[in-house]
Amino acid sequence: MTRTIRMGAGGEFDLIRRLLAEAPESLSSVLVGPGDDAAVLRDGWVVSTDLSIEDVHFRRSWLSDIEIGRRAAVAGLSDLAAMGAQPLALLLSLAAPRGDTVDVEAVVRGVQAAAAEHGIAVAGGDLSRSPGPLVLDVVALGCADWPVQRDGAEPGDHVWGTGTLGAAAAAVRLWERGEEPASELRAAYATPRARIAEACCLVEREVVDAMIDLSDGLAGDVGHLAAASGVTITLEEERIPVASAAKDALTAGEALSAALHGGEDYELCFVTDPDVVDVEEFESRFGVPVTRVGSVAEGEGVWLERADGSRERLERGGFDHWAPPT
């Protein structure tokens, strides 16, 4: 029977819940359906699909055509990382506006480059003209003996994150203000990495209880872990690894907000038993920092513990495509 993972709050997820209520009965070939980073099929197949739409997920004035393609592929590969899956292939559907404004071959080369970084290829797809924006849809195919899901967090567990957060969102804020971001901020947005090797290592060592990739912001994505697992998660402000470049470019409050709510980091957030992560070995092996950012307890929702010991509930999640206009 197909398992549907409980989702967090937000207009986008309210819509998904309504759509699922009208869906036909599940199939035995689908082991994990909507609500996680990817679907899990029989025989260990893990499948994700991700849209990347001009002026929604990116602006062409910010990126080269190759970067647009590579970044779209990384979003799909990052979903496989969140499940602890090894990539097998990508499929690409692309709709481009008429004229010579988009170098379609360069966009595809970007997707191929991201695939090649993980030893896989683009196995097929579809091409079309678009009457409006450039649209990419990347399907990522992977496999896993033990796919990690979002619903394994338990009271007493610790919450960890890889890398630093907020740099990509800081770049977007500066572009929207008409400013040019520093090279480190631009690179965080334009050339993120999917943490495939890091995720698979954690799974192989059997230390991960639940995991998600940070595509929509730490607060929103941790909210999905909390909702799926039926627990409350408290993030500790002083532990959140806000990127130094984001702190340099924004006010302290803006930089923290970028880390909590900005998204586009494509780092891993995972939940473990206490005292099982070998930080020194992980950082030495991958050259990526790993930080304990919070803890799990009974209850529901996500809380932020401030430096002065006060606590506030984080009602705001990450980016929501169906949020009411502000």
Secondary structure by P-SEA (a helix, b strand, c coil): ccccccccccaaaaaaaaaaaacccccccccccccccccccccbbbbbbbbbbcccccccccccaaaaaaaaaaaaaaaaaaacccccbbbbbbbbccccccaaaaaaaaaaaaaaaacccccccbbbbbcccbbbbbbbbbccccccccccccccbbbbbcccccaaaaaaaaaaacccccaaaaaaacccccaaaaaaaaaaaccccccccccccaaaaaaaaaaaacbbbbbbcccccccaaaaaaccaaaaaaaaacccccccccccccccccaaaaaaaaccbbbbbcccccccbbbbbbccccbbbbccccccccccccc
